[in-house]
């Protein structure tokens, strides 16, 4: 397994957002994490990337215990986090945003990484000199994903990549995610568009109150009456 989470408990001060969850992510797979607002989805991703320190439990990446490693060290191991809200640098150009995503790379590697990111998101090629704040919502999301790819991650953590996007743009984003996965990057995806997430993933996890309520093959969850009533509108 590329990622193993054992008895993970974490939160913010005295408030525990995640309570003793355990799951695995196989290399090359797509795993989606579903649940209502406040279920602990984003906190789980932050714990994996090192932005939140666990109170208890272990996080193992490619056989190495990374539970106490800082976020910068985890990036070096191949974990890249694309947070909710895009968080691009609005006053910098698209190209400079991409270069910042590859800050660990040498000059030759940086150019190759930009070229690779633009093959996944060709719409950004004509926008390289435009400031990030002038992009549409869909273009900003593509830039955030492309920037996350610049580090050459083995695992990409994605927090609500379709949030606030029109259906056509959402479809484009999910097509890009499928291509990223086809190229070998493992995806751990938090997503409010349950149908799209389960169609992309091989395995799904449903969180409720910081614990795992359901887990299983994505196709089974998509067909589940319980999931349909709770998250797919009946």
N, C-alpha and C positions, 0 to 999 in steps of 0.2 A: 504493500500500500504506500502511496505517496504521502498521504496525510492520515494520521491517527489522532483522534481526540478522545481522551479518557477522563471521565468524571469531571468535566470542565464546569467550574463555578466561578463567576466573575460578575462585576457590576461597577457601580459608581458610589464610592463611600459605603454607607451602610445599606444601600439599596442593591440587592442582587437581581440582575437582569437575566442571568443564565444560571441554572441550578442543576449541576450534576449530569450534563449531557455527554454522551459518547457516540461517536460514529467514525467511519472511515471513508476515504476518497481514493479510489484507484487511479493510478497514473493513466492519463489519456481520456478520462471520463468527464462527464458533466453531472454534477450533483446540485440540485436546487433546494433551497431552504425557504419554506413557506410559513405563513402565520399572520395573525392580525397585528396591528400596530402595538408595539410594546411587548411582543412575544419573546424578544431576545435575539432576533435575526441579525441586526446590524452589530450588536455587541459580540456575537459569535465571530463575525468576520474580523472585527477589531482585535479580538483576542488572538486570532490566527496570525494577523499581520504585525502584532506587537504594540498596538495603540492602546490596548487595555490589558492590564496585568491580572492574571487569574488569582483568585483567592485559594483555589484548590484545583487539582487535576494536572494533566500533562498534555502537551501538544508536541507531537513527533512528526517531523518532516523528513522524508527520505531516510528514515532510520536514525535521525539525530534529534535529541530532545532540545526543542527551541523555546520551551516554556518561559525561560528567563532571559532570552536573547533580546536585545533592543531591535526596534523595527528596521534600522539601517542594516543590521547584520542579516536579517531575514530577507531583505531585498537581494543581498549578495548571494543568498542560497537559492533564490529563484521564486520568491513569493512577491507578487505585485498586487496592490490594492487600488481598485478604482472606486472611490467612495460615492455615496449618495450626494446629489447636488452638483456633480461635475467638478467644481472647484478648480477650474482652469484659471490661468493668470490673465485677467481681462485686458490688462494694458500691454501685454506682450503679444507678438505675432504668433500665428499658428506654428511657424517653424521654430521660434524660440521656445514655445511651450513644449514642442517635441524634443528639442535639444535638452531641456531641463529634465525630461523624463529619462534621458540617457546620460545623466551627469557622471555616471561611473565609467563610461566607455571612453576609449581613446578616439582620436580624430577619425581614423579610418573606420573603426567599428561604428562610430556615431553616424557617419554617412550611410553605411550599409543598413543600419537600424531604421533610419528615416525612410530609406527606399522601401524596406520591407513593410513598414507601417502604412505607407502610402499605397502599396499593392492591395492591402486589406481595405483601406478607406480611400479609394481613388478620388472621391469628391473633394478631398482636402488639398489635392494638388494645385488647384486653381486659387486656393485661399491662403497659400503659405505666407504671403506678406500682409494678410489682414489681421487686425487685432482680435484677440479672442472674444472680447466683449461685444464685437459687432457681428458675431456669428448668430445664426438662428439656434433655437434650442436643440434641434437635431444635429446640427453641425458641431455645436459645443459638446454634445454627448459623444459623437464620433471622435472628436479631438481628445476628450478625456480617455477614451478607450485606446486610441492610438498612442497617447502618451504613456499609458500603462504598459503597452507592448514594447516600448523602447528599451526597457531593461532586459528584454529577452526572457520573460518569466517562464518557469516550468508550470506554475500554478497562478491563475489570475482570479482574484477575489472581486466580485462584482456586486455592488449594492444598488439595487433598483435602477438598472440601466435604461428602462423605458419610461421612467417617471416623468409625467408631463408632456410626453411626446404624442403626436398625432398617430393614428393607426398605421398609415403608410410608412412613416419614419420608424415606428416601432418594428415593423416588418423588416426594414433595411438593417436596423441594428441587430436583430436576431439572425438575419442572414450572415452578417459579419461575425457574430459570435460563433455560429456554426463553422464558418471558414477558419477562424482562429483555432477552434478545437480540432478541425481536420488537419491543421498544420502541426498538431501535437501538444498544444497547450491544454492543461487540465483546468477546468472551470468549476469554481464554487460560487453559486449564483443565488443571491437574494433578490426576489422579484415579486412585485404585486400583481403582475399579469400572470396569473396561475396557469392558464391554458398554455400560453407561449413557453413558460418555464418548463412545464412538464413535457411538452412536445420536444423540447431541445434536450432535456436531461435523460439519463439512464436511471437515476435513482433520486428519490425525493424524500425530504424530511419535513414534517410539520411540527412547528414549535407552538406551544401554548403555555403561557405563564412561566416561560423560561425553561420548560422541560420538553422532551420529545413526546408528542402526542401520537403521531403516526410516522412510520417510515416504511419504505418499500420501493419496488420498481416503479418508475415514473408512470408507465403505462397503466399499472394497477391503480395508482392514486388518481390518475385522470379519469378512470372508469368508476371510481368509488362514489357511491351515493353520498357518503358522509362528507367527502371533500367537495363534491359538487354542490351540496346544500350550503356548506360553509363558505366556499370561496369562488364558486362558479355561477352563482346566481340561481341555484336550484335545478 
